[in-house]
Amino acid sequence: MSRRLSLFTASLVSLAMIPLAGAEPTGKRGGNKQLGKPLARVVAADHPAARPRPLTVAQAGKAAAPAPFVRTALVDLAARSSEPAQVRLDPAHGTLRRFDGRVANPHGVGVQAAQAMLAEHRDVLGLAGAPGDVELARSRVISGDAGDLALHFAVRFRGLPVWGAEVKVHFDRDGALTSIAAQNLGRLDPPLVVKFGADAARARARRHNGPEARDRRAVDRGPAELGVWPQSHDRGGVLAWRLVQTVDLADGSYQHFVTYVDAEQGRVLARHPLVATETVTPTTGTATDHFGKTVTLRLSHYPDKNEYGLYDRSKGLAAATLQTLDGGNSQSPASAALATSKTKTAWTAAEATAHAHMQKVIDYYQATHARNSWDGKGAAVEQVIHFGQAFNNAFWDPYDRLMAIGDGDKWLFKEFTRSLDVAAHEYSHAVITGTANLVYQNQPGALNESFADVMAMMIDRDDWTLGEDVVGPGFGASFARSFIDPELGQQPKHMNQLYKGFEDYGGVHINSGIPNHAAYLLATARSKELLEKVWYRTLYKGHIGSQASFVDMAQGTVAACKELVALGQATDGDCTAAAEAWVAVGVLAASDVPMDGCPDDASEKDGLCYCDPGFVPSGDGTACVTLGDVECPTNSIEANGLCLCQDGFKPSQDGSQCVAEENGCPLNAGWDPVKKQCVCDPGFEGAPNAPDGECEPVESDCPDNAHPEWADPQDQADYTCACNDNFEDDGNGNCVVIAGTCGNESFFGRCDGDTLVYCQVGVPDDEIVSIDCGADGLTCGKFDSIVGYDCLNPNGKGAAATCDADGYQECGANNPFCVSEQDAATGFCSHECKAGGDCESAYDCCASVSDGTRACLVDPYCAENIDTKATCKDVPGGSTYYGKCVGDVLVYCDGSTGVTQEVYCVKQGKECGFVDAKVGYSCVDPDSGALPEAPADWCPYEHDGSCDVPDLCPEGSDGADCNPCGDVGEAGACDGDVLTFCDPDDGLVTTDCEATPMTPSCGASDDGGFACVPGPGPDDPTTGGPSSGGDGTGSTGDEPSPDTATAGEVGTITCTCRSDAPVDWRQLLLAAPLLLLRRRRRHG
């Protein structure tokens, strides 16, 4: 079925240019024909022009008068009208605002005829300028159902847009002109002078828009664009920058402001918002829910529409807002709309119940856990009811960030809106997304389901069953899941019943019964109040990660409980009960339960007893017994009889040393801390520090896989043969691979021609795997320094080519892996590198990616992926990337997660100290020479350009302090085509004239100073040079550009940060995107 438009059928048309006249027409000139003011003429008595027609000109008494040639043209056009003509003038410009009448078109009907008529009467528009400077750019043609026609035009001056200037002309079906609507017209002859470049204009706009923001910060959106700001018929306009900036408002919403800045004077000419707002008032209403009870609903009142919506914004937009949307039984969330009513009380039972339940859930998390919405940051909460046709489920969608609730088929399930615990369960899934983000598969997925179940029980506290309000007559039970006896809901309650299949994403809804039962046991042994505190803290405080197992969860709950003990909110007995609950379901062993004091030679940590160095647990786990003297190598610490490498180090391949992570030694080699390099073990020789280095046994008569050992290294002739690591004597004088090991083969692997050989660890024992890459048309080669060798695709995609982020062997052998942003579907092919010189021309740099390696990258990912401007607000006083030391605890902000990290340096055998101005504070070796505190004059953000807004400068400074002008005065100076001048408000302003359209040269201006003026330069009609970054690449499209300027940019305002800048200084730079390196594992 076709859809009929009520008025017009619109089509977009490419720009069509209509040249306009130059200066004011002056009649005859040397015999040349002009398309200007018409000459006097004689007409017949019955000609329409001979009949007197009244002309109505609406003009205020003190408004700007039109130019004489404009008034003459309007009188002539009105005289041709067959209907009384009406004219309204723009009081600010003295130019045409609107003309109404009916003037026959002698050129006929259609677009070309219409344009010809407009060109003939162009003087009514008052657009005067030098010949060829001014054009009407046709932007749209609209053909109406009645055969009428509308043409829309923008105005351009020498290719630059004239801001706000528009002309819209209408013709009837016979081609007659019926109306002209125009705005911001007038003479166009702006001075071609630029002093404030793109970034200097941004700074002025930020100062103007920043006070509107709650953090006094305005962020640039897209490039600056140069155009003409029109003035009036007797003033030619000025060059002006158009900028779009975003501010976060005090009520939690945001606004985009379009700001126009005079390119010569730096004045803000105008500003208008882009985000439309409406009048809305929080209120309350009542309705009857599914159970016949009256519930109070927090609503929004829209007086402009005379209606109410299920939109709870009573806490303000900076807190959790709740919208209940009606999905209309569609399975497309995009089609859902806010549930509305003409009165406060006319709500369906489903609407009332769902909204009331989710209000209660949000209030619970706020009151009990001080959590502001599911993400902890006041994110909007959206739930879609009536999702799908008889949909038997409810779910949280972390991608679209909404909850969908089905109506059920009324046989297996009733309406899911009936259940408070279902609402709490789905919202708690959202909380998981905002915290640990547990992977939805296997044990992490079961913990995801279990946490949602547990919190549902804490909100709907009257029983220990889930779904009792929604199961239907065909379900076969009165509830969906039971905490008291999970087996009643077809779930295990002990690890000896653990489901190990692949269904249900590895049993996420099945195995959740085990942690559910542990939660029930703790709540009944102690209290529900303890359970909800411990479980939530385990998640919120990061005691488990996204891949957490049941054991991780159990140990995390004990650790969270011990933190509550320190806060006076729990007892040691509570933590013992938590561990015992996990023991009861088979997750922890009895020895993991915190005792009433630890045995001799043991220490308590996070509620558990750990044997002191040199001791190990006894067989029954009740005591610590002597292990014997344990000597750990350099760069390691001893724990429970084991030597653990410190941060920044890893075990060598033979496990005898801790070597720097970037200096892993090959097999039969170790790290020499004096030489600071790998050396071959005794009896071996080779080049262990080469990229593919190895150590081979020295020449001897020892059998294969053996090496000589000397009692006296000086007597090389006297030696015995010993089997290499992972080999043993078979009793016949030969060395054979020890069962369950890979001998000399490692996971790193090697290539034997096009055959890949590597050690697959733990299947269940180590196993040597050989893969014929050539059989699949592949070659064997090096993938990177972590995976090692793999089968590579010789015909894969080239350097920097787009690739599937989760693909494998899609990229070519010379750039074998795909680099992508987190959660992105695509990335680009790349290869490992050490420096930029290792990268081909298709790349822009060599920088770090998420796995710690370095790869060839393309812009905009060439900044090292460390957000040195990161600030976290989740602890009192906040934290920064540079961090601080609290005793020997390092406290810093992780910019990738926005979470403050606390690192106990002493547990690594280190102490907290100040490293340098680039790193800030970190865990350091006791004898590293690091300072305990930063120098008094250290300014972490010096010379980064963030002081370009004076009221954001360090306390006690002003604009001149932030932007010293030195010897540069207000008149300015030229250094080639770079303009510098001292502005009273902004200090030193630097503008690269070559990057400004129409004024590419630096030279003398009419006021006696210096400015960017016309001259030879790049032909770029509108773009104002690079938006930021100083790399010359600029910004395109609508991508946000950083909101500060740095030295060397177009229109830069430089900054010198004072030494007393506060450490918790505002974050002004945007974080570099985190790059991920995703790899598939090789398959045999």
KEDREN-575170 format. One record per residue (C-alpha): x negated, y negated, z negated; residue in three letters. Coordinates in steps of 0.2 Angstrom, whole numbers, plus 2048, in hexadecimal, padded with zeros to 3 digits. Layout:
BEGIN
XYZAla ...
This chain:
BEGIN
800800800Met 7F97EF805Ser 7FA7E07F9Arg 8017D07FFArg 7F97C07FALeu 8057B37F4Ser 7FD7A47FCLeu 7ED7A7805Phe 7E27B480CThr 7D07AE808Ala 7C07B3811Ser 7AF7AD80DLeu 7A67A581BVal 7937A181DSer 78E78F81BLeu 79278582AAla 78A77482BMet 793764830Ile 787755832Pro 78D74582BLeu 78973382FAla 77A72A829Gly 77C718822Ala 78C70F822Glu 79370E834Pro 7906FD83DThr 79A6FF84DGly 7926FE85ELys 77F70085EArg 7756FF86FGly 782709879Gly 78071986FAsn 78F722869Lys 791724857Gln 79D72F84DLeu 79F722840Gly 7AC71483ELys 7B871484CPro 7B9705858Leu 7C96FA85AAla 7D5701867Arg 7E66FD86FVal 7F470986DVal 80670B874Ala 814704869Ala 81B715865Asp 80A71C860His 80A72284EPro 7FC71684AAla 80770884FAla 81470B842Arg 811704831Pro 80D710824Arg 80C70C811Pro 7FB711809Leu 7FB7157F7Thr 7EA7147EFVal 7E97197DDAla 7DB7107D5Gln 7D870A7C3Ala 7D56F77C0Gly 7C26F87BBLys 7BE7087C5Ala 7B07087D2Ala 7B77017E3Ala 7B570B7F2Pro 7A8706800Ala 7B06FB80DPro 7AD70981BPhe 7B5716810Val 7C570A80DArg 7C6707820Thr 7C571A824Ala 7D271E817Leu 7DE71081EVal 7DB717830Asp 7DF72982ALeu 7EE724821Ala 7F571A830Ala 7F472A83AArg 7FE73482DSer 810738832Ser 815738820Glu 81172B813Pro 7FF72D80EAla 7F972D7FCGln 7E772A7F7Val 7DE72C7E6Arg 7CD7267E3Leu 7C072C7D7Asp 7BE71E7CAPro 7AC7227C6Ala 7A57237D8His 7B27187E2Gly 7B47277EEThr 7C27327F4Leu 7C973D7E7Arg 7D97437F1Arg 7E273F801Phe 7F4745805Asp 7FE743815Gly 80074B826Arg 7F4746834Val 7F574F844Ala 7E575884AAsn 7E175385DPro 7D576185DHis 7E276F85BGly 7E377D84FVal 7D6788846Gly 7C678683CVal 7BC77D84AGln 7CA77184DAla 7CB76D83BAla 7B876A839Gln 7B975F848Ala 7C6754841Met 7BD753830Leu 7AD74E839Ala 7B8740842Glu 7BE739832His 7AF73D827Arg 7AD72B821Asp 7BC72D815Val 7B073880BLeu 7A472A808Gly 79573580ALeu 788729811Ala 77572D813Gly 76772D81FAla 76A73682FPro 76A74982DGly 76874881AAsp 77A74C815Val 78375C81AGlu 794764816Leu 791776813Ala 7A0780817Arg 7A278D809Ser 7B379580BArg 7C1796818Val 7D379B811Ile 7E17A081ESer 7F279F816Gly 8017AA819Asp 80A79C821Ala 7FD79982EGly 7F578A824Asp 7E2788822Leu 7D6782814Ala 7C477E816Leu 7B877C807His 7A8773808Phe 7997707FDAla 78E7617FFVal 77B762802Arg 76D755803Phe 75E75A80DArg 76276C809Gly 7647697F6Leu 77676B7EEPro 77F75C7E8Val 7857617D7Trp 7987617D6Gly 79B75A7E7Ala 7A97637F0Glu 7B57607FEVal 7C576B801Lys 7CF767810Val 7E176E814His 7E9770825Phe 7FB776829Asp 800784836Arg 800776844Asp 7EE771840Gly 7F3760838Ala 7E975A829Leu 7F475A819Thr 7E775780BSer 7D5754806Ile 7CF7577F4Ala 7BE7517F0Ala 7B374D7E1Gln 7A27467DDAsn 79F73E7EELeu 79672E7F2Gly 7867277FAArg 7777347F9Leu 76672C7F9Asp 75D7327E9Pro 74C72C7E5Pro 74073B7EALeu 73773A7D9Val 7357497CDVal 72C7477BCLys 7347557B2Phe 7327657BAGly 73C7757B8Ala 73577A7A7Asp 7347687A0Ala 7477677A5Ala 74A77779CArg 74277078CAla 74D76178DArg 75D76C78FAla 757777781Arg 756768775Arg 76776277BHis 770773779Asn 76677B76BGly 76F77175DPro 77F77A762Glu 77878B75EAla 77779374DArg 76579674FAsp 762786758Arg 75C790767Arg 76178E779Ala 75B79C785Val 759799798Asp 7637A37A4Arg 75D7A47B6Gly 7527987BFPro 7537857BFAla 75B77E7CFGlu 75776D7D6Leu 7657637DEGly 76D7517DFVal 7777497D1Trp 78473E7DAPro 78872C7D3Gln 7927217DESer 7947197EFHis 78770C7EBAsp 77B7177E2Arg 7727257EAGly 7727327DCGly 7627397D4Val 75974A7D5Leu 75F7557C7Ala 75C7677C1Trp 76A7737BDArg 76677F7AFLeu 77178C7A6Val 76D790794Gln 77579B787Thr 778797775Val 77E7A2767Asp 78C79875ELeu 78F79874BAla 79F7A274CAsp 7957B1754Gly 79A7AE766Ser 7907A6773Tyr 791799781Gln 788796791His 785784795Phe 78177D7A6Val 77676D7A3Thr 7707607B0Tyr 7607577ACVal 7597487B6Asp 74974E7BEAla 74173C7BDGlu 7477367ACGln 74A7467A3Gly 75B74179DArg 76974D79BVal 7767477A8Leu 7847547A3Ala 78876479CArg 79777079DHis 79B781796Pro 79D7917A0Leu 7A679C794Val 7B9799793Ala 7C0799781Thr 7D179A77BGlu 7DA79576BThr 7DB7A475FVal 7DF7A574DThr 7DD7B3741Pro 7ED7B9739Thr 7F67C9732Thr 8057D3737Gly 80E7E2731Thr 8147F273AAla 81A804736Thr 80D812739Asp 80E82473EHis 81382972CPhe 82181C72AGly 81681171FLys 8157FE721Thr 8037F9724Val 7FB7E8725Thr 7F27E4735Leu 7E57D6738Arg 7E97CE748Leu 7E47BF753Ser 7F17B2758His 7F07AA76ATyr 7FC79B769Pro 7F879677BAsp 7FF7A7780Lys 80C7A8772Asn 8067BA76EGlu 7FD7C4761Tyr 7EF7D1764Gly 7E77E075ALeu 7D77D6759Tyr 7D07D4747Asp 7C47C6746Arg 7C87C1735Ser 7B67C372FLys 7B07B773DGly 7A87BC74DLeu 7977BE745Ala 79E7CD73BAla 7A77DD741Ala 7B67D974CThr 7C27E6751Leu 7CC7E8761Gln 7D97F5763Thr 7DB7F8776Leu 7E980177FAsp 7E280D78CGly 7F3810795Gly 7EF823795Asn 7E181F7A1Ser 7D082879FGln 7C78187A5Ser 7C380D796Pro 7C17FE7A2Ala 7D47FE7A5Ser 7D87FC792Ala 7DF7EB78CAla 7E17E477BLeu 7F17E9773Ala 7FC7DA772Thr 80E7D576BSer 8197C676BLys 81B7C7759Thr 8117CD74ALys 81B7DC746Thr 81F7E4757Ala 8127F1757Trp 81480475CThr 81081174FAla 800816758Ala 7FA804759Glu 7FE800747Ala 7F6810741Thr 7E680F74BAla 7E37FD747His 7E67FF735Ala 7DB80F734His 7CC80673CMet 7CE7F7731Gln 7CC803722Lys 7BD80B72AVal 7B47FA72EIle 7B87F471CAsp 7B1804714Tyr 7A080271CTyr 7A07F0718Gln 7A57F2706Ala 79C802702Thr 78C80070CHis 78C7EE711Ala 78B7F3723Arg 7917E572FAsn 7997EF73DSer 792800744Trp 7827F874AAsp 77F7EF73AGly 77E7DE744Lys 7917DA746Gly 7947E3756Ala 7A67E375DAla 7B07F2759Val 7BB7F8767Glu 7C7807767Gln 7D280D775Val 7E2815771Ile 7ED81F77DHis 7DD825785Phe 7E1832793Gly 7F083D796Gln 7F4848787Ala 7E1846783Phe 7DC853775Asn 7CE84976EAsn 7C6839768Ala 7B483476BPhe 7A7826769Trp 79F820779Asp 78E819775Pro 78C813787Tyr 79C808788Asp 79B806775Arg 7AD80A772Leu 7B881876AMet 7C5821774Ala 7D482976BIle 7DF835774Gly 7F2838771Asp 7F084B771Gly 7FB85877AAsp 80785976BLys 80486C76ATrp 7F186E766Leu 7F085D75FPhe 7FB84E75ALys 7F783C75DGlu 7E5839758Phe 7E9828752Thr 7F2830743Arg 7E283573ASer 7D782A730Leu 7C983672FAsp 7C9837742Val 7C7824743Ala 7B9825735Ala 7B183373EHis 7B082A74FGlu 7AA81A747Tyr 79D82373DSer 79682A74EHis 794818753Ala 78A814743Val 77F823747Ile 77C81A758Thr 77780B74FGly 76B814743Thr 762825746Ala 76B827757Asn 76A83A754Leu 769844765Val 77984D768Tyr 77385E76AGln 76E86D75FAsn 76A86974DGln 768856750Pro 779856758Gly 78186174AAla 77A85373DLeu 782846748Asn 79384F747Glu 790853734Ser 78C84172FPhe 79C83B738Ala 7A684872FAsp 79E84471EVal 7A2831720Met 7B3835725Ala 7B683F715Met 7AF83070BMet 7BC825713Ile 7CB831713Asp 7C6837702Arg 7D68416FDAsp 7D0852703Asp 7C185C70BTrp 7C985F71CThr 7C885672CLeu 7D6854739Gly 7E485A72EGlu 7EF84C735Asp 7ED850747Val 7ED86374AVal 7FD869752Gly 807878751Pro 7FD88175EGly 7EC87E756Phe 7ED88D74AGly 7E788473AAla 7EC87672FSer 7DC86D732Phe 7CD86C73EAla 7BE86E732Arg 7BC87271FSer 7AE86C714Phe 7B2878706Ile 7B2888712Asp 7AC883723Pro 7AF895729Glu 7C2891728Leu 7BE885737Gly 7B3891740Gln 7A388A73AGln 794891730Pro 79088B71FLys 77F89371DHis 76F894728Met 7718A672AAsn 7818A3734Gln 77989673FLeu 77F896751Tyr 77189775DLys 77A89776EGly 77C88977BPhe 78E88577AGlu 794875772Asp 78386D776Tyr 77B87A76BGly 78987B75EGly 78A868759Val 79C86B753His 79887D74DIle 78987B742Asn 78E86B73BSer 79787672EGly 786879725Ile 782867721Pro 79486471DAsn 794871710His 78486B708Ala 78D859707Ala 79C8616FFTyr 79186A6F2Leu 78885A6EDLeu 7988516EBAla 7A085E6E0Thr 7908606D6Ala 78E84D6D3Arg 79A8416DCSer 7A183B6EDLys 79982A6E8Glu 7888326E7Leu 78A83B6F8Leu 79082C702Glu 7818226FBLys 77482F6FFVal 77A834710Trp 77C823716Tyr 76B81D70FArg 76382D718Thr 76A826728Leu 768814726Tyr 75681471ELys 74F81E72CGly 74C82E722His 750838731Ile 74D835744Gly 756838753Ser 75084A755Gln 75384F742Ala 75586173DSer 75F86772EPhe 74F868724Val 74B856729Asp 75C851723Met 75B85A713Ala 74A85370FGln 750842714Gly 75F843708Thr 7538476FAVal 7488386FEAla 75782C700Ala 75D8326EFCys 74C82E6E7Lys 74D81D6EEGlu 75E81B6E5Leu 7568216D5Val 7498136D7Ala 7588076D9Leu 76180E6CAGly 76F8156D4Gln 76B8276D2Ala 7628336C6Thr 7558406C9Asp 76384D6C5Gly 76C8466D4Asp 75E8496DFCys 75B85B6D9Thr 76E85E6DCAla 76B8576EEAla 75D8646F1Ala 7678726E9Glu 77586F6F5Ala 76A871704Trp 7628816FCVal 7748886FAAla 77788770DVal 76688E711Gly 75D87E718Val 75187C709Leu 7488896FFAla 74988A6ECAla 7378836EBSer 73D8736F4Asp 74886E6E5Val 7418616DAPro 73C8686C9Met 73D8606B8Asp 72B85A6BAGly 71E8626C6Cys 7138706C2Pro 70086E6BEAsp 6F68686CDAsp 7058616D6Ala 70C84F6D9Ser 71E8496DCGlu 7238416ECLys 73483C6F2Asp 73C8486E5Gly 7318576EALeu 72185E6E2Cys 71285F6EDTyr 7028686E9Cys 6F385D6E6Asp 6E485E6F2Pro 6DB86E6F0Gly 6EB8786EBPhe 6F98816F4Val 70A8876EEPro 70B8986E7Ser 7148A66EFGly 7248A36E6Asp 7228906E7Gly 72288D6D4Thr 7108886D2Ala 7008816DBCys 6F288D6DCVal 6DF8886E0Thr 6DC8896F3Leu 6C98876F1Gly 6BE8786F6Asp 6C586F705Val 6B986470EGlu 6C285971BCys 6B985172APro 6B783F72DThr 6C7835731Asn 6D3841728Ser 6DB843717Ile 6DF85270DGlu 6F1857708Ala 6F7868701Asn 6E6870706Gly 6E886A718Leu 6DD85D721Cys 6E885072ALeu 6E1844736Cys 6E4831732Gln 6EE82573EAsp 6E582274EGly 6DC83374DPhe 6E1845753Lys 6D9856751Pro 6CC85B75DSer 6D086A768Gln 6C887675CAsp 6D086E74DGly 6C086B744Ser 6BF858745Gln 6CB849746Cys 6C783F756Val 6CD82E75CAla 6DD830765Glu 6D582A775Glu 6C6835773Asn 6CD847772Gly 6BF853774Cys 6C086277FPro 6BF87477ALeu 6AF879771Asn 6AB86776DAla 6AD85C75FGly 6AC84975ATrp 69B842754Asp 6A0833749Pro 68E82D74AVal 68C82E75DLys 69F82975FLys 6A183676CGln 6A584876FCys 69785576EVal 697867773Cys 697874765Asp 68787E761Pro 68588B76FGly 68E88077CPhe 688873788Glu 690867795Gly 698856796Ala 6A685578APro 6A984278CAsn 6AC84379FAla 6BE8417A4Pro 6C08547A7Asp 6B185879DGly 6AE869795Glu 6A187378BCys 69B884791Glu 691890788Pro 67E88E78AVal 67689B795Glu 6748AB78CSer 6778BE78EAsp 6878BC783Cys 6968C478BPro 6A48B9793Asp 6AD8AE786Asn 69F8AF77AAla 6918A3775His 6808A476DPro 67E89F75BGlu 66D89C753Trp 66789F741Ala 659893745Asp 65D886753Pro 64B884756Gln 64989675BAsp 65489776BGln 64E8A976EAla 6568B075EAsp 6698AF75FTyr 6798B975DThr 6888B9767Cys 6988B3760Ala 6A98B3769Cys 6B18A276DAsn 6C089B764Asp 6D08A5768Asn 6C58B476DPhe 6C08C3763Glu 6B58D2764Asp 6BD8E176BAsp 6B18ED763Gly 6A88F1774Asn 69E8E1774Gly 6AA8D777EAsn 6B48C7779Cys 6C78C977DVal 6D58BC77AVal 6DD8BD769Ile 6EF8C276BAla 6FB8B4769Gly 6EE8A776FThr 6E88A0780Cys 6D68A377FGly 6CD894788Asn 6DD88E790Glu 6E587F789Ser 6F687678BPhe 6EC868795Phe 6EA8767A2Gly 6DF8777B1Arg 6E087A7C4Cys 6DA88A7CCAsp 6DC8847DEGly 6EF8807DFAsp 6F288C7D0Thr 6F78837C0Leu 6F088C7B0Val 6F488679FTyr 6F988C78DCys 70B88C789Gln 70C88A776Val 71789476BGly 72289F776Val 7228A7769Pro 70F8A976AAsp 70489F774Asp 7048A5786Glu 6FA8A2796Ile 70589C7A4Val 6FF89C7B7Ser 70A8937C4Ile 7078937D6Asp 70B8817DBCys 7078847EDGly 7158907EFAla 7218827ECAsp 7188767F7Gly 71086D7E9Leu 6FE86B7E4Thr 6F586D7D3Cys 6EE85D7CCGly 6ED8527BDLys 6FD84A7B6Phe 6F683F7A8Asp 6EB840799Ser 6F984778EIle 702854799Val 6F18587A2Gly 6F38627B2Tyr 7038667BAAsp 70B86A7CBCys 70C85A7D5Leu 7158557E5Asn 70A8507F3Pro 7188497FDAsn 7218407EFGly 72582E7EELys 7178217EFGly 7108147E3Ala 71D80A7D9Ala 72C8127E3Ala 73D8147DAThr 73F8247D2Cys 74B82E7C7Asp 74682B7B5Ala 74A83D7B0Asp 7448447C0Gly 7358507C2Tyr 7288517D0Gln 7328437DAGlu 7238387DACys 71383B7E4Gly 7038447DEAla 6FA8337DDAsn 70782B7D2Asn 70F83B7CAPro 71B8347BCPhe 7298287BBCys 7298197B0Val 73A8117AASer 74280779DGlu 74A80F78FGln 75B817794Asp 7598117A6Ala 75E81D7B4Ala 74F8187BFThr 73E8137BEGly 72E8127C9Phe 72081E7CECys 71081B7C5Ser 7008237BFHis 6F48217B0Glu 6E78147B0Cys 6DA80C7A4Lys 6DA7FB7ACAla 6E27F07B9Gly 6D47F57C6Gly 6DB8077C5Asp 6EC8017CDCys 6F07FF7DFGlu 6F77EF7E6Ser 7097F57E4Ala 7067F37D1Tyr 7037E37C7Asp 6FA7E97B8Cys 6F57F87ADCys 6FE7F879CAla 70480378ESer 71480E78FVal 71E816781Ser 71382677FAsp 70381C77CGly 6FB81E78DThr 6F8810799Arg 7008107AAAla 7018057BACys 7107FA7B8Leu 7197ED7C2Val 7207DC7BCAsp 7297D87B1Pro 7217E67A6Tyr 70F7E07A7Cys 70F7D9795Ala 7097E6789Glu 7187ED781Asn 7167E5770Ile 7227D876AAsp 7177CD760Thr 7267C175ELys 7317CF756Ala 73A7C9746Thr 7457D573BCys 7527CF72FLys 7567DF727Asp 74C7DC717Val 74C7CD70BPro 7417BF713Gly 7407C8723Gly 7317CF72BSer 7267CC73BThr 71B7D6747Tyr 70B7CF73FTyr 7117D672EGly 70B7D471CLys 7047DE70ECys 70D7E26FEVal 6FF7EA6F5Gly 6FA7F8700Asp 70B7F9709Val 70B7F271ALeu 71C7E971EVal 71F7E4730Tyr 72D7E373DCys 72E7F074BAsp 7347E675AGly 73A7F5763Ser 7477FA756Thr 7497E974DGly 7467F373CVal 73A7EE72FThr 72D7FC72CGln 72480071CGlu 71480971EVal 70B81070ETyr 6F980E713Cys 6F3817704Val 6FB82770ALys 6EF826719Gln 6E082370FGly 6E0811714Lys 6E480070DGlu 6EE7F1713Cys 6E57E271AGly 6E47D5728Phe 6DC7DB738Val 6DB7CC743Asp 6E67BE74BAla 6EC7CA759Lys 6F17D974EVal 6F57D073DGly 6F77DC72ETyr 6F47EF730Ser 6EE7FE726Cys 6DB7FE726Val 6CD809720Asp 6C780370FPro 6B67FF716Asp 6BC7F7726Ser 6B87E5720Gly 6CA7DF723Ala 6D07D0719Leu 6DD7D370BPro 6E67C3712Glu 6E67B9722Ala 6DC7AA723Pro 6E479A71CAla 6E479272DAsp 6EB7A1737Trp 6F979C742Cys 7007AC74BPro 70A7A2759Tyr 6FD79575DGlu 6FD78F770His 70C79A775Asp 71778B77AGly 72478E76DSer 72377D765Cys 72A774775Asp 73A77076BVal 73576475DPro 741769750Asp 73B77B752Leu 72977674ECys 72077B73EPro 72677172FGlu 71E76072DGly 71A75E740Ser 72375374DAsp 723753760Gly 71274B762Ala 70A758756Asp 711766761Cys 70D75E771Asn 6FD753770Pro 6FC74877FCys 6E974477CGly 6E4736788Asp 6F3738794Val 6FF729793Gly 711727798Glu 70C7217A9Ala 7057327ACGly 6F77397B7Ala 6F47447C6Cys 6E87537C6Asp 6EA7587D8Gly 6FC75C7DAAsp 6FF75F7C7Val 7077507BELeu 70574D7ABThr 70C73F7A1Phe 71073C78FCys 72373C78AAsp 72873377APro 733742775Asp 72A75177CAsp 71874C77CGly 70D75278ALeu 717758799Val 70F7617A8Thr 7187637B9Thr 71176D7C8Asp 7177627D6Cys 71476F7E3Glu 72177A7DBAla 72F76C7DCThr 73976B7ECPro 73875B7F6Met 72B7537EBThr 71C75F7ECPro 70E7517EASer 7087487DBCys 7077357DEGly 70B7247D9Ala 71E7207D5Ser 7277107D7Asp 72670C7C5Asp 71470B7C5Gly 71171C7BDGly 70E72D7C5Phe 71B73A7CAAla 71F7487D6Cys 7227407E7Val 7267467F9Pro 71774D803Gly 71175D80APro 71576C800Gly 71F77C7FFPro 73077C808Asp 73B7827FAAsp 74C77A7FAPro 75277D7E9Thr 7487887DDThr 73E77F7D0Gly 72F78A7CFGly 72C7987C3Pro 7387997B5Ser 72B79F7A8Ser 71C7A97A5Gly 70F79F7AFGly 70C7AD7BBAsp 7147A57CAGly 7207B27CDThr 72F7A87C8Gly 7407AE7C3Ser 74E7B37CFThr 7607B87CEGly 7687B67BDAsp 75B7BF7B3Glu 7577B67A2Pro 7477AD7A2Ser 73D7AA792Pro 74379B788Asp 732793785Thr 72578B790Ala 71278F790Thr 703785797Ala 7017857AAGly 7147877AFGlu 71E77B7B9Val 72476D7ADGly 71C77579EThr 71C76C78DIle 70C773784Thr 70C777772Cys 6FE778764Thr 705781755Cys 6FF77A744Arg 6F6785738Ser 70478372BAsp 71178B736Ala 71C79772CPro 7197A972EVal 72C7AD730Asp 72C7A173FTrp 73B7A274BArg 73A7AF759Gln 73A7A5769Leu 7347B2776Leu 73D7C077DLeu 7367D277AAla 72E7DB788Ala 7387EA78EPro 7337FA787Leu 72D806794Leu 72F819793Leu 72682679BLeu 73183579DArg 72A8467A2Arg 7328577A7Arg 7298667A1Arg 7218717ADArg 72A8827B0His 7238937B5Gly 
